[in-house]
Amino acid sequence: MVKYRLSQAAEADIAAIADYTIHKFGLRQARKYRDGLMDAFEQLATNPSLGRIFLLQGQKELKSFRYESHVIFYTNTGPGILVLRVLGGMMDFKRHL
């Protein structure tokens, strides 16, 4: 099975998403959203080409993939992926990457 890894920043992003979702929508919805994110990570690890190319000046190529109201940023580590960040869709991505 192809695996994914999470950066420390991605782990912090996921924890913040969970805290916000619990506060606004409850524990059940937070678990459902987290499970959906994990499914997306597994899908991307199996097929990294699903994401779009996201270029940052002076850095290597990243991939991005939208999951509901968030965007997953990752690199292909072959086999698998490294999830770098999970950012809200309205955030300034370049500022946070």
C-alpha positions in Angstrom: 0.0 0.0 0.0 1.3 3.4 -1.0 1.7 5.7 2.0 1.5 9.4 2.8 3.4 11.4 5.4 2.4 14.6 7.1 4.8 17.5 7.8 4.6 19.1 11.2 2.9 22.1 9.7 0.2 19.8 8.1 -0.4 18.1 11.4 -0.9 21.5 13.0 -3.2 22.5 10.2 -5.3 19.4 10.7 -5.5 20.0 14.4 -6.6 23.6 13.9 -9.3 22.5 11.4 -10.5 19.9 13.9 -10.7 22.5 16.7 -12.6 24.9 14.5 -15.0 22.3 13.2 -15.7 20.9 16.7 -16.5 24.5 17.9 -18.7 25.4 14.9 -20.3 22.1 13.9 -19.6 19.5 16.6 -17.5 16.4 17.1 -19.3 14.2 14.6 -18.8 16.6 11.8 -15.1 17.1 12.8 -14.5 13.4 12.6 -16.3 13.1 9.3 -14.2 15.9 7.8 -10.9 14.5 9.2 -11.8 11.1 7.7 -12.5 12.7 4.4 -9.1 14.4 4.5 -7.3 11.2 5.3 -9.1 9.5 2.4 -8.0 12.3 0.1 -4.4 11.8 1.3 -4.6 8.1 0.5 -6.0 8.8 -2.9 -3.3 11.3 -3.7 -0.6 8.9 -2.4 -1.9 6.3 -4.8 -2.3 8.7 -7.7 -0.2 11.9 -7.1 -1.0 13.2 -10.6 -4.5 14.1 -9.4 -3.3 17.4 -8.1 -2.5 20.6 -10.0 1.0 21.9 -10.3 1.6 24.8 -8.0 4.9 26.8 -8.5 6.5 29.0 -5.9 9.4 31.2 -7.1 12.7 29.7 -6.0 11.2 26.5 -4.7 10.5 23.1 -6.2 7.3 22.2 -7.8 4.4 21.5 -5.4 1.0 19.9 -6.1 -2.3 21.2 -4.9 -5.6 19.4 -4.5 -8.9 20.9 -3.3 -10.8 19.0 -0.6 -14.1 20.8 0.2 -13.1 24.2 1.7 -9.4 23.4 2.0 -6.4 22.9 -0.3 -3.9 20.1 0.3 -0.3 21.0 -0.8 2.0 18.1 -1.3 5.1 16.7 -3.0 5.5 13.4 -4.7 8.1 11.4 -2.7 7.6 8.3 -4.9 6.3 6.0 -3.6 3.8 8.1 -1.8 3.5 11.8 -0.9 4.5 14.2 1.7 1.6 16.5 2.7 3.1 19.9 3.4 0.1 22.0 4.3 -3.7 21.9 4.5 -4.9 25.5 4.0 -8.2 27.1 3.9 -9.3 27.9 0.3 -9.4 31.6 1.0 -5.9 31.9 2.5 -2.9 33.5 0.9 -1.2 30.3 -0.1 2.2 31.9 -1.0 2.4 33.5 2.4 1.8 30.2 4.2 4.0 27.9 2.1 
